[in-house]
Amino acid sequence: MANSFDASYYKRFYSSTPVHSRKKVALLADAVHNMCAWWDVPVRSVLDVGAGLGYWRDWYATNHPKVRRLSVDISEHACEKYDHEQRDISKWAPERKFDLVVCHGVLQYPTAKDADAAIKNLAKATRNVLYLEVPTASDLRNVVDKKATDLNVHARSGDWYRKRLEKYFVQAGAGLWVARSSDALLYELERTKK
Ligand SMILES: C[S@@+](CC[C@H](N)C(=O)[O-])C[C@H]1O[C@@H](n2cnc3c(N)ncnc32)[C@H](O)[C@@H]1O
C-alpha cells in the first residue's frame, strides 16, 4: 500500500499523460490568485504542501516573484530534484502562517489518522485561503481518469473531509476553503451554508 514517491513514481504520473500538467496548473493558480484578490485577500506568502514537481511554486516565482514561497514534500527524491523542504504534513506545521496554502493531490496518500493530523496542520498554516484538491471515493469511482491517476491511495468520502475541514474553514467551492479566522468577507452565496 505505502507509496515510495521515488523517481519511478514521478516518471509514471508526470510524463506522457500527466496527472497535473504545468499548463493546467498555471490556469488554476491564476484563478486562485485572482479569487484571493477578488476577496481583498493579499497573497504575500504561499505554501505548497506536497509540491511534487513544484508547478505552483514555479508559477508564483514567474508571475508574482515578490510573493514569499515555500514548497514542501515528504519525498526525499522530489525535495532533492525539485528543491523543496522535506516535510510530512501530518507531522509538521510552519511556525508562521501563509496567506495562501496549496495542497493539490496529496491528502489521499496518508492514512485516516495522518490525514486528520494533516488537516489540523493545514489549518495552522493558513492565514486566509486554502486551495485543496483531493480525490474522494466517489471521484475515484466516477470522475478520475483511471489510466492517469494513482489508485494506490486511501478512498474516503467527501463527508469525511468536509467534517474535518469545516472546523477550521468555510467552503467557498472549486477547491477554495477560507479560514474561519480570516478577515475575508464572502457573500452568502459565494460560500456553502455553514
Ligand atoms: C500526486 S502528487 C501531487 C504533486 C503536486 N501537488 C501536483 O499537484 O502536481 C502527490 C505528492 O504528495 C506528496 N506527499 C504525499 N504524502 C505527503 C505528506 N504526508 N506530506 C507531504 N507531502 C506528501 C508526494 O511525495 C507527492 O509529491
The ligand as a Gaussian input file, in Angstrom:
#p B3LYP/6-31G(d) Opt

LIG

0 1
 C        0.014000      13.387000      -6.872000
 S        1.477000      14.173000      -6.277000
 C        0.928000      15.884000      -6.343000
 C        2.074000      16.837000      -6.582000
 C        1.660000      18.262000      -6.828000
 N        0.991000      18.822000      -5.660000
 C        0.766000      18.370000      -8.043000
 O       -0.363000      18.783000      -7.892000
 O        1.214000      18.047000      -9.141000
 C        1.465000      13.857000      -4.521000
 C        2.628000      14.462000      -3.782000
 O        2.307000      14.474000      -2.394000
 C        3.482000      14.180000      -1.664000
 N        3.059000      13.704000      -0.319000
 C        2.392000      12.568000      -0.027000
 N        2.175000      12.473000       1.297000
 C        2.696000      13.593000       1.866000
 C        2.792000      14.074000       3.206000
 N        2.300000      13.385000       4.226000
 N        3.408000      15.263000       3.418000
 C        3.915000      15.973000       2.382000
 N        3.881000      15.553000       1.097000
 C        3.261000      14.384000       0.831000
 C        4.179000      13.128000      -2.519000
 O        5.528000      12.993000      -2.208000
 C        3.932000      13.671000      -3.930000
 O        4.959000      14.540000      -4.354000

